[in-house]
């Protein structure tokens, strides 16, 4: 996978991070679940990019 495709994958993963973080905060009303959600997204994005 070339560098432009890797960067594109990271950009695509940024959209669920922003929108999903707001939804998770709206549901739970606390930042701890948001940090857990963001950490899981970072792990998934890292796994996708490292392939």
C-alpha positions in Angstrom: 0.0 0.0 0.0 1.5 3.3 -1.0 1.7 6.4 1.2 -1.3 8.2 -0.4 -3.6 5.3 0.1 -2.5 5.0 3.8 -3.2 8.7 4.3 -6.5 8.3 2.7 -7.4 5.5 5.0 -6.5 7.7 8.0 -8.7 10.5 6.7 -11.6 8.2 6.2 -11.1 6.9 9.8 -11.1 10.5 11.1 -14.8 11.0 10.2 -16.1 8.3 12.5 -13.8 9.6 15.2 -15.3 13.1 15.1 -19.0 12.2 14.5 -18.9 9.0 16.7 -17.2 10.8 19.5 -20.0 13.3 19.7 -22.6 10.6 19.6 -20.9 8.6 22.3 -20.6 11.8 24.5 -24.3 12.5 23.8 -25.3 9.1 24.9 -23.1 8.7 28.0 -22.5 12.4 29.0 -18.9 11.6 30.0 -15.5 11.7 28.4 -14.3 8.3 29.6 -16.4 6.3 27.0 -15.3 8.7 24.3 -11.6 8.1 25.1 -12.3 4.3 25.0 -14.1 4.7 21.6 -11.2 6.8 20.2 -8.6 4.3 21.4 -10.4 1.5 19.7 -10.6 3.5 16.5 -6.9 4.2 16.7 -6.1 0.5 17.0 -8.4 -0.3 14.0 -6.9 2.4 11.9 -3.4 1.4 12.8 -4.2 -2.2 11.9 -5.6 -1.1 8.5 -2.7 1.1 7.7 0.0 -1.4 8.7 -1.3 -4.1 6.4 
